[in-house]
């Protein structure tokens, strides 16, 4: 398909530019500089708790390296694009983990979660070797108040042996694997996102996770709000239908990721040409209202990038307020009364976009 071909060309050019930039620098960026961590209040399955987020540098997403990857994702651009030794990965994890422990005594919290991100799939042993995975999980098992351990992986790296091997190291904790389903619409996922995942593969993977009875292993679906080449109205409908599908398949939690434009992606190329805009924040509000009513599993709407030039945007009058109300909805798993009735003069432009976007065959929005 033409989209996949263009996407791969853009990715290869982006990776080469990054390599050239690295080679030109006299003092190369140290590996630990690619890592990050932060922490704060967050929603756990049954309550509001304290969550630590850690991003580890790895050799890069295998799907992105082999095929060009997803049309919206820039994670590979944030990796050092080289093999990283086991000792270095362990050292970098310890630096970030201890950094967070030095900031806050996590034993003072009753409910703590850890979300661990890499450039691709945590369960891909070419990215995170088994001994590194196990070293990290053994660290987590020392804390009784650490209730949830969350990682991400593509389905091809999720197998029964890996799940049981890691779950057995944290036997009394929820072990959650986030899978980038993005949408239940296979045409969109394959030809507009270039995800490389079929519905059948996703369903089989969730079924496998749910079949393991000795440990509390759960599947989470990541859903993208507004891929390239679809209208605002279609984006809303797909997001709602995808949540219903994910629940039916058997996932236990959903995380919506409204599109933000990242450099070096096909989405970025279309955005620069005026052929794509991220979703309206109004669209995310619509999705929240519909899904809260009809899908009875926990979900959050990520607000990263809200109100920025490259992210979801309404107008300067309501961006910040709606972002705070959506964060409140994430924490309470309810619709705040103020969000239910909230309005702004820019809402008419959003409604016009929904009404006429498909007629005009456009994926860009008449933003304020």
Residue, then its C-alpha position, 0 to 999 in steps of 0.5 A: x500500500x502507498x501509505x506504508x511505502x511513504x511511511x517507511x521512506x519517512x521513517x528511514x529518512x528520520x532515523x538516518x538524520x538522527x544517526x547523522x546528528x549523533x555522529x556529528x556531535x563530539x560528545x555523544x549523548x550518554x545512554x542514561x540521558x535517554x531515560x526519564x521518570x516521574x511520579x504523581x497521583x493517578x488512577x489505579x483499578x480500584x482507587x486513586x493512588x500514587x504512580x511511578x512512570x519510568x521510560x527506559x532506553x532500548x535499541x528501538x521498536x522492532x516494528x519501526x526498524x523493520x517496517x517503518x512502524x506506526x504513522x503517528x509514533x516517534x518513540x524510536x526517535x527517542x531511543x539511542x538506536x544502538x544495542x544496549x548491554x544488560x548491565x547498562x539497562x539495569x544501571x539505568x533502571x536503578x538510577x531512575x527507580x532510586x531517583x523516584x524513591x529518593x523524592x518520595x517515601x512510597x511506603x507512606x502510600x497505601x496504593x502504588x503502581x509502576x508503569x514501565x515504558x520502553x521504545x517498543x515492547x517490554x516483552x521483546x527479549x531483543x529489547x529487554x533481555x530476560x535477566x533484565x526483566x526479572x531483575x526489575x520485577x524482583x525489585x518491585x516484589x519487595x513492596x507490598x503496597x505496590x499493587x500494579x505493574x504495567x508494561x507494554x508489548x505487541x502481541x507477537x512477544x506475548x506468550x504463556x511462558x513469559x507471562x507466567x515467568x514474570x507474574x510468578x515474580x510478583x505473585x500478589x500484584x496485578x500484572x497488566x500488559x498494555x497492547x496498542x490496538x489503536x482501533x477495532x477498524x482493521x482497515x484503519x489500523x492496517x492502512x492508516x496506522x500501519x500497526x501490523x496487528x490484526x483483530x484475530x491476533x489481539x483477540x488471541x492475545x487477550x484470551x491467552x492473558x485471561x486464561x492464566x488462572x494462577x496470577x492476576x494478569x490483565x490486558x489493557x487496550x491503547x486506543x488512538x483518537x483520530x489517526x490520519x486520513x479519517x474525519x473528526x466524526x469518523x474518529x469519534x465513532x471509531x473510538x467509541x466502537x473500539x472501546x465496546x469491542x475491547x470490552x467484549x474481547x475481554x480487556x480489563x482497562x482502556x487508555x485513550x491516546x488522543x493524537x499529538x503530532x510528533x516529528x519524523x512521522x507520516x502524521x507530521x508530514x501531513x500536518x505540515x502540509x495542512x492535510x491533518x489536524x489532531x482532534x478537537x478536545x470536544x471530541x475527547x469529551x464526546x468520547x468520554x461521555x459515551x464510553x462512561x455510559x456504555x462501557x463498564x470497565x475503567x478507562x482514562x483519556x490521556x491529556x498529554x499535549x492538550x492545548x498545544x500547537x501539535x496536540x488536541x486543541x479547542x480554543x485558548x478560553x477553554x483548553x485548560x479548563x477542559x483538560x483539568x475536568x478530564x483529569x478529574x474524570x480520569x481520577x474519579x471514573x465519573x463525569x464531573x457535573x461541570x464537564x457534563x454541562x460545559x460549553x464554549x463559543x468554539x463548540x459551534x465550530x466543532x459541531x460544524x466540523x462534524x457536520x461538514x467534514x465528511x461532505x468536504x472530505x477533509x481531515x483538518x479542522x477549522x480551529x480557532 
